[in-house]
């Protein structure tokens, strides 16, 4: 009995070892068969990076394990866009204002030629709202946004979409845009020392501050400076929206206003037309399916959860002459939201 039992045990162990080696030899081959999707975002301390990193699991599951997705941070959103268009990534972090400048060949895209292909409308994910803030001790110096014209201001890192947003804000208002580039982690010191007169802050979906701004709020008291009524009227006349953000939701301390007045932008993770239609369609379907759970995990997705399809339509309508990825077009047609005036990218 003992010999038999011992012999049986040895036989099973040998079979198990053989199975392990068999699986080991198959696994690398299977891994090699998986295609790569590189998801380019802004820097690691940005909301865009945080959200993309959290969504990889949903995306990989949606693609049936056929793709390995990696999130690659770049110093700016503009850099992430160029990485995708030059063939160093497949998904590029962007926003409606970035897409406008790209196709107009303005700002960071002046004289730029895409190495592999232009980004097209693919997936719009959440709005952000840009506004101006200063140290509490200097708040009395500023009444309107005109008071920042020609003054040294940190408009978020150069190339960020909120940076582009305030560039177009100043253009609409006729103000001088004097940007001072600093490390976001040094923002508090720069504001307290007077190196910068103020700094642009932003919320996602009117709910949460950027990670580096949360740190600033902990370290010092800040006050928000709203645009004056005449400036609001001028911005709206230029086609820019001005929305209210509840300061009690965005900040943990009093920031001196009952409502923050901000100019919104709509963020996206767009792709080139050569990304297979089925890949984009399946990604959109997965994010749509999980929209409620995404909003629970991060409040920034709340607007998307409330009207996922409408957000895609809004993103396209911000730049209706830019082509739409075939995968997004298929998704919108299924949801009866396609506009025949739009162009499908080829």
C-alpha positions in Angstrom: 0.0 0.0 0.0 2.7 2.4 1.0 4.8 1.7 -2.1 1.7 2.0 -4.3 0.7 5.2 -2.7 4.2 6.6 -2.9 4.5 5.6 -6.5 1.1 7.2 -7.3 2.3 10.4 -5.6 5.5 10.5 -7.6 3.6 10.0 -10.8 1.2 12.9 -10.1 4.1 15.1 -9.2 5.9 14.3 -12.4 2.8 15.1 -14.4 2.3 18.3 -12.5 5.9 19.4 -13.3 5.4 18.5 -16.9 2.2 20.6 -17.0 4.0 23.5 -15.5 6.8 23.4 -18.1 4.1 23.0 -20.8 2.3 26.1 -19.7 5.5 28.0 -19.2 6.5 27.2 -22.8 3.0 28.3 -24.1 2.7 31.5 -22.0 5.6 33.4 -23.6 4.3 32.5 -27.0 0.8 33.7 -26.0 2.2 36.9 -24.6 4.2 37.5 -27.8 1.0 37.1 -29.8 -0.7 40.0 -27.9 -0.6 43.3 -29.6 0.5 46.5 -27.9 -1.5 49.7 -27.3 0.5 52.5 -25.8 -1.7 55.1 -24.1 0.0 58.5 -24.0 -1.1 60.9 -21.3 0.2 64.0 -19.6 2.6 63.9 -16.6 2.2 61.4 -13.7 0.8 64.1 -11.3 -2.0 64.9 -13.7 -5.6 63.8 -13.7 -5.3 62.4 -17.3 -2.6 60.0 -16.2 -4.5 58.9 -13.1 -7.6 58.1 -15.0 -5.9 56.3 -17.9 -4.0 54.1 -15.5 -7.3 53.1 -13.7 -9.0 52.2 -17.0 -6.4 49.8 -18.4 -8.2 46.7 -16.9 -11.5 47.6 -18.4 -9.9 48.3 -21.8 -7.9 45.0 -21.8 -10.9 43.0 -20.8 -13.0 44.6 -23.6 -10.4 43.6 -26.1 -10.5 39.9 -25.0 -6.9 39.8 -23.9 -5.6 40.4 -27.4 -3.9 43.6 -26.5 -1.5 44.7 -23.7 -2.1 48.3 -22.8 0.6 50.5 -21.2 0.1 54.0 -20.0 3.0 56.3 -20.9 3.2 59.8 -19.4 4.6 62.8 -21.3 5.5 66.3 -19.9 2.4 67.8 -21.5 -0.8 67.0 -23.2 0.6 68.4 -26.4 3.5 66.0 -26.1 1.1 63.1 -25.6 -0.8 64.1 -28.8 2.4 64.3 -30.8 3.5 60.9 -29.5 0.3 59.3 -30.8 0.5 61.1 -34.2 4.2 60.3 -34.6 3.7 56.6 -34.0 5.1 56.4 -30.5 1.7 55.7 -29.0 -1.8 54.6 -30.2 -4.0 56.7 -27.9 -3.3 60.4 -27.3 -4.6 62.5 -24.5 -6.2 65.7 -25.8 -9.1 68.1 -25.5 -11.4 70.0 -27.8 -9.1 73.1 -27.7 -6.1 71.0 -28.5 -7.9 69.4 -31.5 -8.8 72.9 -32.7 -5.2 74.1 -32.6 -3.9 70.9 -34.1 -6.0 71.2 -37.3 -5.5 75.0 -37.4 -1.7 74.5 -37.2 -1.5 77.0 -34.3 0.3 77.2 -30.9 2.4 74.1 -30.2 1.3 72.7 -33.6 2.6 75.5 -35.8 4.5 73.9 -38.7 4.0 70.5 -37.2 3.7 67.5 -39.5 2.3 64.2 -38.1 4.8 61.4 -38.6 2.1 58.7 -38.9 -1.3 60.3 -38.9 -3.5 62.9 -37.3 -5.7 62.3 -34.3 -9.5 62.1 -35.0 -12.5 62.1 -32.8 -12.5 58.8 -30.9 -13.7 59.1 -27.3 -14.6 62.1 -25.1 -14.5 61.4 -21.4 -14.9 64.4 -19.1 -15.0 68.2 -18.9 -12.5 70.4 -17.0 -13.0 73.9 -15.9 -10.2 76.5 -15.9 -10.1 79.5 -13.5 -7.7 81.9 -11.8 -6.4 81.8 -8.2 -4.0 83.7 -6.0 -2.6 83.6 -2.5 -5.0 84.9 0.1 -2.6 87.6 1.2 -2.5 89.1 -2.3 -6.2 88.7 -3.2 -6.9 92.4 -2.7 -4.6 93.3 -5.7 -6.9 91.6 -8.2 -10.5 92.4 -9.2 -10.8 91.0 -12.7 -8.8 88.8 -15.1 -7.5 92.0 -16.8 -5.3 92.5 -13.7 -3.3 89.5 -14.8 -2.6 90.8 -18.3 1.2 91.0 -18.7 1.8 89.7 -15.2 3.9 86.5 -14.6 1.3 83.7 -14.2 1.6 79.9 -14.1 -1.1 78.9 -16.6 -0.5 75.1 -15.7 2.4 73.4 -17.4 3.1 74.6 -21.0 1.4 72.4 -23.5 -1.4 71.3 -21.0 -4.9 71.8 -22.4 -5.8 74.3 -19.6 -2.7 76.3 -20.6 -4.1 76.3 -24.2 -7.5 77.2 -22.8 -6.2 80.3 -21.0 -4.2 81.2 -24.1 -7.5 81.4 -26.1 -9.2 83.2 -23.2 -6.5 85.9 -23.2 -6.8 86.1 -27.0 -10.5 86.6 -26.8 -10.2 89.3 -24.1 -7.2 91.0 -25.8 -4.9 90.5 -22.8 -1.1 89.7 -22.7 -0.3 86.1 -22.0 2.9 86.0 -19.9 3.5 82.4 -18.8 6.1 81.4 -16.3 7.0 77.7 -16.4 7.6 76.0 -13.0 7.4 72.5 -11.6 3.8 72.1 -10.4 5.2 70.7 -7.1 6.8 74.1 -6.4 3.6 76.1 -7.1 3.0 77.0 -3.4 6.5 78.4 -3.0 6.3 80.3 -6.2 3.0 81.9 -5.3 4.1 82.8 -1.7 7.4 84.3 -2.9 5.8 86.4 -5.6 7.6 84.6 -8.4 4.2 84.3 -10.0 1.2 86.7 -9.6 -1.3 83.9 -9.8 -1.9 80.4 -11.0 -4.6 78.7 -13.1 -6.5 76.1 -11.2 -8.9 73.6 -12.7 -11.5 71.1 -11.7 -12.7 67.9 -13.4 -16.4 67.8 -13.9 -16.7 70.7 -11.4 -15.9 68.3 -8.6 -12.2 67.6 -8.0 -9.0 69.6 -8.1 -5.9 68.5 -9.9 -3.6 66.5 -7.6 -0.9 69.2 -7.4 -3.6 71.8 -6.6 -4.8 69.7 -3.7 -1.3 69.9 -2.2 -1.2 73.6 -2.7 -4.6 74.0 -0.9 -3.2 72.1 2.1 -0.1 74.2 2.3 -1.6 77.7 2.0 -4.8 79.7 1.8 -5.9 80.7 -1.7 -8.5 83.0 -3.2 -10.3 82.7 -6.5 -10.5 85.7 -8.8 -13.5 85.6 -11.1 -13.8 87.4 -14.4 -15.7 90.7 -14.2 -19.2 90.8 -15.9 -17.9 92.6 -19.0 -15.2 89.9 -19.4 -17.8 87.2 -19.1 -19.9 88.9 -21.8 -16.9 89.2 -24.1 -15.9 85.6 -23.6 -19.4 84.4 -24.5 -19.5 86.7 -27.5 -16.3 84.9 -28.7 -18.1 81.6 -28.4 -16.6 80.4 -25.1 -18.8 79.1 -22.3 -18.5 80.4 -18.7 -19.8 77.9 -16.1 -20.3 78.0 -12.4 -18.3 75.6 -10.1 -19.3 75.2 -6.5 -16.2 76.2 -4.4 -17.4 74.1 -1.4 -17.2 71.0 -3.6 -13.9 71.8 -5.2 -12.0 73.2 -2.2 -11.9 72.3 1.5 -11.4 75.9 2.5 -13.1 79.2 1.8 -11.7 80.7 -1.4 -13.6 84.0 -1.2 -16.4 83.5 -3.8 -19.8 82.0 -3.6 -19.4 80.6 -7.1 -16.3 80.0 -9.2 -16.7 81.2 -12.8 -14.7 79.0 -15.1 -14.2 78.3 -18.8 -14.7 74.6 -19.6 -12.9 72.3 -22.0 -13.8 68.7 -23.0 -11.1 66.1 -22.7 -10.6 63.1 -24.9 -8.4 60.1 -25.6 -8.3 60.2 -29.3 -6.7 57.9 -31.9 -5.4 57.8 -35.4 -7.7 56.5 -38.2 -5.4 53.4 -38.6 -6.6 52.0 -35.2 -8.9 49.2 -36.2 -12.6 50.1 -36.2 -13.5 47.1 -34.1 -10.9 48.1 -31.4 -12.4 51.6 -30.9 -15.9 50.3 -31.1 -15.3 47.6 -28.4 -13.5 50.2 -26.1 -16.4 52.6 -26.4 -18.9 49.8 -25.7 -17.0 48.8 -22.6 -16.7 52.3 -21.2 -20.4 52.8 -21.9 -21.3 49.6 -20.1 -19.2 50.5 -17.1 -20.1 54.2 -17.0 -21.9 54.0 -13.7 -19.1 52.1 -12.0 -16.6 54.5 -13.4 -18.5 57.4 -11.9 -18.6 55.7 -8.5 -14.8 55.1 -8.6 -14.0 58.6 -9.8 -16.5 61.5 -9.7 -14.9 63.1 -12.7 -16.8 60.6 -14.8 -20.2 61.7 -13.5 -21.1 63.8 -16.6 -20.1 61.0 -18.9 -22.2 58.5 -16.9 -25.2 60.8 -17.1 -25.0 61.3 -20.9 -22.2 59.2 -22.4 -23.6 59.5 -26.0 -24.3 63.2 -25.6 -20.7 63.8 -24.6 -19.4 62.2 -27.8 -21.7 64.4 -29.8 -20.6 67.5 -27.9 -16.9 66.6 -28.5 -17.5 66.3 -32.2 -19.6 69.4 -32.5 -16.8 71.5 -30.9 -14.8 70.7 -34.1 -17.3 69.4 -36.6 -14.9 69.6 -39.5 -12.5 67.1 -37.9 -13.1 63.5 -39.1 -14.7 60.9 -36.8 -13.1 57.5 -36.2 -15.0 54.7 -37.9 -15.4 52.9 -34.5 -17.0 56.0 -32.9 -19.2 56.5 -36.0 -20.5 52.9 -35.7 -21.2 53.4 -32.0 -23.1 56.6 -32.5 -25.1 55.1 -35.4 -26.2 52.3 -33.1 -27.4 54.9 -30.5 -29.2 57.0 -33.1 -26.9 59.9 -32.5 -25.0 60.1 -35.8 -25.1 63.3 -37.9 -24.7 62.8 -41.6 -22.9 66.1 -41.9 -19.9 64.6 -40.0 -17.1 62.9 -41.9 -15.8 59.4 -41.1 -12.0 59.2 -41.1 -10.4 57.0 -43.6 
